[in-house]
Each structure stands twice: as C-alpha cells, then as structure tokens.
C-alpha cells in the first residue's frame, strides 16, 4: 500500500544530495532505478527503494568526503591515482574486500597520514601511467607509508614478492 505522500513520479524530488531526474527501465530488487543528479554535479543511477528509505543520499562524493575526513575535495576522484589509493585503503581496512585476507587480515596497515588522499598524493605524486602500480618497497611485508612505497612496473613488483606460500602468514 502506497503512503499518501509517496510519489510515484520522483522527478525533482530531493533525497539528501540527490535530485530525481527520470526513471530508467532498470529494476534493482524489484525497485525502479532512477537517474539522479547530485549536488556535486555528478549524474548517477539509484534504486527508488534506497532513495526513499534514505540508504542512498549522494553519488558517492559523500563517502569520499568521509574517507578524506571532511578535508575538502581534490577533484581527482575519477583519477587512476585516486583509484589506486582507494584500493589500498579497501584491501587493508575493509574485511569485505576480496584482497583483505592478503593485506588487512595479515596486519598490513595504511599510515594515518595516508588516510587523507591529498597527503598520499603529496608524498607519492600522481600516477597516470597505466604500466605502474603501488608497490611496498623496500619492505614488501611492511605497511603502506612514506619511505616504503613506490610506483613500480609489474616486472619490478614481481621481483619484490614474498616467498611462495607465505600469503596466510603474519608479517
């Protein structure tokens, strides 16, 4: 049963930082997926059910703000460097991350300084070369921190691996 104030047409309705633009033909768990515009300018698609119950209130920029501890936006959320930084945080701190067992569960951490993307960027510089990835070097069993990380090719990373069979062992 629909509540009296439950609009079927959510065009122009605000849900946190999102404003409904138009419905799509898509469904997510039976709910219509809506195209929305976030206050930050991004366009995204969110399920009507999640919008209505307040489970979704932004395009993801709100989460970005939380991750960077509210220190402001840097304009690089779609950059390769930001994606690498985010992956580092996830594999070390999110037990739901597929790579958590090889990093966070083993005790690998990210230094407090690098929880702010801008400070990570200041220390490591931008990585827009698709042939480079973040490598813990010289101590592959060490943490993600200044002085123990570099941008490296796959070949360089392969030379810096832990011995085979040590994935599940503590550092």
Secondary structure, 3 states (H helix, E strand, C coil): CCCCCCCCCCCCCEECCEEEEEEEEEEECCEEEEEEEECCCCEEEEEHHHHHHCCCCCCCHHHHHHHCCCCCCCCCCCCHHHHHHHHHHHHHHCCCCCCHHHCHHHCCCECHHHHCHHHHHHHHCCCCCCCCEEEECCCCCCCECCCCEEEECHHHHHCCCCCCCCCCCCC
